[in-house]
Amino acid sequence: MEAVILILGFCAILTFVAFRNQFFGLKLIAGMSWFGFIIWFINSAITGFEEGTGARTAIIVISIGFGLMIILSGLFRGIQRTDRWSDGSEETHTTFKTPTFITNITKDENSPKERQISREKHRQEYEDKWDRALGTGRYRRR
């Protein structure tokens, strides 16, 4: 019984990490871990989950659902991106949190002058962080 809990915990942690990340390979690994759990569960003789019981069937069906859900969520995310790039629109239809540098690009920064000002501002902030960290420039230690 402890092995079931450990394997389910491993699958749950992989699932959590996969949904926090946008990398499809990680989603594929997490989905396959649920299918690995199903294979292990079917081939093991665990007391209380004998073959043909409703609990055993429910665990198998739920695990298949988790595995498919994770893999398909990664596929749909890729299909959404491809559709958005192919039609040339800059709208985002995703519910995932995108990084700030991407959301800043897709806002109202359509003119080259606005983009140049934004780049200059980011470059200056970056240089200030380095100067502060190294104690150079206007942050020089005396």
N, C-alpha and C positions, 0 to 999 in steps of 0.2 A: 504493500500500500504506500510505503514511503517513496518507492520509485515512481509511482504515478504522480505524486505531489511534486517531486523534483522535476520530472519531465514536463509536467504542465506549467510549473514555474518558469522553466527555461523557455518554453514556447511563448508564455505570456510576456516575458521580458523582451524576447526578440520581436514580438508583435508591437509592444510599446515603442521600442527603438525604431522600428520600421515606419510607424505612423508619425514619429517626430522628425523623420528624415525623408527627403524626396528622392533618394537614390533607389532606382528600381531593383537593382541587384539585391539590396538588403530586404526589400519587400518580398522578392522571390525566395530568398533563403528563409525568411520568417514563415511564409506560406508553406514551403516544403517541410519545415519543422513540424507543422501540424499534421501533414501527411505521414511523416515519419512516426509521430506519436500514434496515429491510427494503425500503422503497420505493427508497431510494437504492442499496442493494446490488443489487437486481434490475435496475435501469436502468443500472448502471455495468458497464463491461467491465474487470474486474480479472484480471490474468494469474494463473493457478493456480486460479481459481474460475470456470471456464467453465460455461456452462449445461448442466445435466444431471449434473454431477459430484456425488459423495456429500458432499464438503465443503461445497459451496454449499447443498445441500439441508439439511444438518445445521445450518448457520449460520442459515438462514431459520427452521427449526422451533424452534431454541433461542431465537431472538429473539422469535418469536411467544409462546413459553412465558413468557419474561421479561415481555413487555408485558401479557399476560393475568394473570399472577401479581400484578403490582403493582397493577393496577386492581381485581382481585377482592379483594385484601387490604384495600383501602380500603372497598370495598362491604360486606364481611363485618363489618368493625369497626363501621360504621354500623348494620347490621342487629342486631348484638349489643347495641349501646347502646339501640336502639329497643325490643327485646324486654325488656331489663332495666327500662326506664322504664315500659313498658306494663303489666307485671305487678306493679309496685310494690316489687320486691325491691331490696335494696341490695347484694346480693352482686356481686362483680366476677369475671367469668369470662375476663378478658383476661390475656394474657401480656406486654402492654406495660407499661412503667414509668409509673405514674401519679404526678402531683405529690403532695407531702406534704400539702398542705392538703386534697386530696380524700380521701386515705387516712385522715387524721385524722377527717374527718367521718363516714366509713362504718364506723369502728370501734365501740367501745362507748359512744359519746357520744349515747345516745338521749334522756336526760332533758334538759329545758330548762336546769336548773341546771348540769349538766356542760358543756353548750354555752356557757353564759354565762361560766363560769370559763375555758374554753378561749379564748373570744374576748378576755376581759380579759387573759389571759396573752400572747396574740399582740399585742394592742394595746400592752401595756407594753413588750414586746420591741421593737416598732417605734419607740415613742417613745424608748427608750434608744438605739437606733441613730442616730436623728436628733440627740439631745442630744450623743452622742459625736462625731458628725460636725461639728456646728455649734459645739461647745464651750459648750453652754448647760446649764441645769439643774444636776444634781449634777456634771457634767463641766465646769463653768465654769472657764475659764482665769483664773488670778489674776495 
